[in-house]
Amino acid sequence: MVAGGGPAGATIAHQLAGFGYRVVLIEKRRFPRHQIGESLTPSILPLLDFLGVRTQVEQAGFLRMAGHSVCWGSSLPRTAHYSSDQHWRGFQSVRADFDLILLNHARQAGVQVMEGQPVRDVRPDGEHGVTVRYGSGERIRATFCVDATGHAGIYARQHLRQRDSVFQTLALTGYWQNAANPPGVDFANTLLEAYEDGMVWSVPLHTGERNVTLLVDWRHSRTIKRAGLQRFYIDELRKAIYVPGFLADAHLPHPPQVFDASLYTARQFVAGRTLLVGDAGLFIDPLSSEGVRKAMASAITGAVVVNTILQRPAMRSQAAELYEAGQRDTYDSHYQQSARYYAEEGRWPDRPFWQYRCLRLEPDADPAAPQQPSAAFSPFDSQPVSHLMVMPDLRIQEKPVIEGSYVELRPAVVTPRYPRGLRFLSGVNVPTLLRYVQTQCAVPDILEAYQRHPDGRRNSPAQVRQVLAQLYQEGLLRPISPDESQSD
Ligand SMILES: Cc1cc2nc3c(=O)[nH]c(=O)nc-3n(C[C@H](O)[C@H](O)[C@H](O)COP(=O)(O)OP(=O)(O)OC[C@H]3O[C@@H](n4cnc5c(N)ncnc54)[C@H](O)[C@@H]3O)c2cc1C
């Protein structure tokens, strides 16, 4: 049973139905329903492909943006594109339509969808089930319950949710008519502007509206009550320069709405026969435009975890461990990314909004340091390395990984950088490749041996070479002379 029919609920229901389960999805509202969160970066495309729903989304008529234009650290806008040729584009979706596509896709997979029925509570029912009360008191017994109720967090809020004490943000959203757009290929870009007391975020929609959202500190709640929402929204917007420039001839036909955009995570994501997916489990900074992708990704992994718990109970703790660690990593990496981004805006260090948000960097996090080693860097190009050996302290351990529709234990490389184990890099099976490094040493021999392995046939020699370069760069390999390799 799945509670909530947003992107997370529809995705996990679709996947579980595909595994052969009878799935009931109970949704409080009737679709299509309005939802904030329109900007979907191109990182969502692989997930739409995976679910087999990309064509429907592409045919929905949404504007396609090539990147974003931001005033950050300067009043001058800077534009960044998702790809240099500007072909890699995201969607400025109307969420009512996008979410309906996903929900209908779940229906087509056999999911029974009940709309207009709020789930009221979820209670464990013995060891192997849950009882869910919904609608006007009806009950349903299920072997498993997924909480996909987003911010409402029908189960998450009972005792699992942990709100961040600092990133507490209110979003004030207005949909403007007759707004202007940037020229040329950037017409549909996401716009972002920092100002002394917050940020303005804006996207155009194919309906002709422009969403203009202010993100301000939650401590403004009392001022908003005193001034009135619309007055506060308009006054605050006047503090910005770049985004209001697109609103010169525009008007706001309906009053703005307010949303809680504060960050939170969960103490636990799998509890008994209940699992949290999407925003029910954790909420990341809306600036990332990754909330929907993150929700769908958690649902795809979550379906495998539920399937493993139900079909292979002996693997329950490993499946739960994989899911918990993945969700915690998602939250932590987005959190640090946000903190680094806020730290780059140094114009108003004394204003409360920026003071709070710039203090959250972990002590050893260097804002300028790249998080991932550059994939383009190849030490083999600049400084030829002919023979390699694996660092003696490297460990290969059995770790839970996803194999098809189950969580299984498989060898993975464990290092301080990859405490959960590294199995694949750019599609290359790292433990297998390292075993060949241990036996072959000479780079051409390693490449040839790996290419003969069934996993190796999927990768080009250039890809494998690039992965060797990355492992070298990360300190998992070291170069040796040909003589050293023969003496080993
Ligand atoms: C201001 C703001 C801006 C954002 N901008 C972006 C953006 O640009 N791009 C992006 O990717 N993300 C953005 N997000 C985040 C994004 O909207 C969410 O991450 C995404 O909607 C999460 O999907 P979900 O399925 O987990 O939850 P939701 O989409 O919230 O779906 C939850 C569903 O559960 C239903 N429900 C609630 N309670 C119950 C109940 N008791 N019983 C049954 N059903 C229930 C709701 O009606 C809803 O349909 C933004 C969020 C905010 C607040």
Ligand as a Chemical Component Dictionary entry (heavy atoms), coordinates in Angstrom:
data_LIG
# 
_chem_comp.id                   LIG 
_chem_comp.type                 NON-POLYMER 
_chem_comp.pdbx_formal_charge   0 
_chem_comp.three_letter_code    LIG 
# 
loop_
_chem_comp_atom.comp_id 
_chem_comp_atom.atom_id 
_chem_comp_atom.alt_atom_id 
_chem_comp_atom.type_symbol 
_chem_comp_atom.charge 
_chem_comp_atom.model_Cartn_x 
_chem_comp_atom.model_Cartn_y 
_chem_comp_atom.model_Cartn_z 
_chem_comp_atom.pdbx_ordinal 
LIG C1  C1  C 0 9.176  26.376 -2.804 1  
LIG C2  C2  C 0 9.573  25.053 -3.394 2  
LIG C3  C3  C 0 10.155 25.025 -4.642 3  
LIG C4  C4  C 0 10.535 23.811 -5.208 4  
LIG N1  N1  N 0 11.110 23.797 -6.442 5  
LIG C5  C5  C 0 11.488 22.627 -7.002 6  
LIG C6  C6  C 0 12.008 22.588 -8.322 7  
LIG O1  O1  O 0 12.105 23.595 -8.988 8  
LIG N2  N2  N 0 12.376 21.386 -8.826 9  
LIG C7  C7  C 0 12.245 20.229 -8.114 10 
LIG O2  O2  O 0 12.613 19.161 -8.624 11 
LIG N3  N3  N 0 11.718 20.228 -6.868 12 
LIG C8  C8  C 0 11.329 21.394 -6.305 13 
LIG N4  N4  N 0 10.756 21.391 -5.065 14 
LIG C9  C9  C 0 10.625 20.116 -4.351 15 
LIG C10 C10 C 0 9.575  19.209 -4.992 16 
LIG O3  O3  O 0 8.370  19.890 -5.133 17 
LIG C11 C11 C 0 9.409  17.965 -4.147 18 
LIG O4  O4  O 0 10.686 17.455 -3.836 19 
LIG C12 C12 C 0 8.590  16.868 -4.832 20 
LIG O5  O5  O 0 7.279  17.287 -5.077 21 
LIG C13 C13 C 0 8.580  15.625 -3.942 22 
LIG O6  O6  O 0 7.742  14.632 -4.468 23 
LIG P1  P1  P 0 6.967  13.646 -3.457 24 
LIG O7  O7  O 0 6.222  12.695 -4.303 25 
LIG O8  O8  O 0 7.893  13.141 -2.440 26 
LIG O9  O9  O 0 5.964  14.607 -2.674 27 
LIG P2  P2  P 0 4.730  15.461 -3.217 28 
LIG O10 O10 O 0 4.955  15.901 -4.602 29 
LIG O11 O11 O 0 4.514  16.508 -2.187 30 
LIG O12 O12 O 0 3.523  14.445 -3.223 31 
LIG C14 C14 C 0 2.942  14.005 -2.024 32 
LIG C15 C15 C 0 1.501  13.615 -2.291 33 
LIG O13 O13 O 0 0.958  13.063 -1.093 34 
LIG C16 C16 C 0 -0.378 13.533 -0.949 35 
LIG N5  N5  N 0 -0.752 13.468 0.473  36 
LIG C17 C17 C 0 -0.420 14.306 1.475  37 
LIG N6  N6  N 0 -0.962 13.893 2.627  38 
LIG C18 C18 C 0 -1.648 12.777 2.341  39 
LIG C19 C19 C 0 -2.442 11.894 3.120  40 
LIG N7  N7  N 0 -2.627 12.091 4.431  41 
LIG N8  N8  N 0 -2.993 10.827 2.513  42 
LIG C20 C20 C 0 -2.817 10.612 1.167  43 
LIG N9  N9  N 0 -2.101 11.425 0.394  44 
LIG C21 C21 C 0 -1.509 12.487 0.976  45 
LIG C22 C22 C 0 -0.333 14.948 -1.497 46 
LIG O14 O14 O 0 -1.630 15.383 -1.879 47 
LIG C23 C23 C 0 0.626  14.791 -2.675 48 
LIG O15 O15 O 0 -0.062 14.513 -3.870 49 
LIG C24 C24 C 0 10.339 22.600 -4.485 50 
LIG C25 C25 C 0 9.742  22.633 -3.235 51 
LIG C26 C26 C 0 9.350  23.839 -2.683 52 
LIG C27 C27 C 0 8.709  23.861 -1.323 53 
# 
loop_
_chem_comp_bond.comp_id 
_chem_comp_bond.atom_id_1 
_chem_comp_bond.atom_id_2 
_chem_comp_bond.value_order 
_chem_comp_bond.pdbx_ordinal 
LIG C1  C2  SING 1  
LIG C2  C3  SING 2  
LIG C2  C26 DOUB 3  
LIG C3  C4  DOUB 4  
LIG C4  N1  SING 5  
LIG C4  C24 SING 6  
LIG N1  C5  DOUB 7  
LIG C5  C6  SING 8  
LIG C5  C8  SING 9  
LIG C6  O1  DOUB 10 
LIG C6  N2  SING 11 
LIG N2  C7  SING 12 
LIG C7  O2  DOUB 13 
LIG C7  N3  SING 14 
LIG N3  C8  DOUB 15 
LIG C8  N4  SING 16 
LIG N4  C9  SING 17 
LIG N4  C24 SING 18 
LIG C9  C10 SING 19 
LIG C10 O3  SING 20 
LIG C10 C11 SING 21 
LIG C11 O4  SING 22 
LIG C11 C12 SING 23 
LIG C12 O5  SING 24 
LIG C12 C13 SING 25 
LIG C13 O6  SING 26 
LIG O6  P1  SING 27 
LIG P1  O7  DOUB 28 
LIG P1  O8  SING 29 
LIG P1  O9  SING 30 
LIG O9  P2  SING 31 
LIG P2  O10 DOUB 32 
LIG P2  O11 SING 33 
LIG P2  O12 SING 34 
LIG O12 C14 SING 35 
LIG C14 C15 SING 36 
LIG C15 O13 SING 37 
LIG C15 C23 SING 38 
LIG O13 C16 SING 39 
LIG C16 N5  SING 40 
LIG C16 C22 SING 41 
LIG N5  C17 SING 42 
LIG N5  C21 SING 43 
LIG C17 N6  DOUB 44 
LIG N6  C18 SING 45 
LIG C18 C19 SING 46 
LIG C18 C21 DOUB 47 
LIG C19 N7  SING 48 
LIG C19 N8  DOUB 49 
LIG N8  C20 SING 50 
LIG C20 N9  DOUB 51 
LIG N9  C21 SING 52 
LIG C22 O14 SING 53 
LIG C22 C23 SING 54 
LIG C23 O15 SING 55 
LIG C24 C25 DOUB 56 
LIG C25 C26 SING 57 
LIG C26 C27 SING 58 
# 
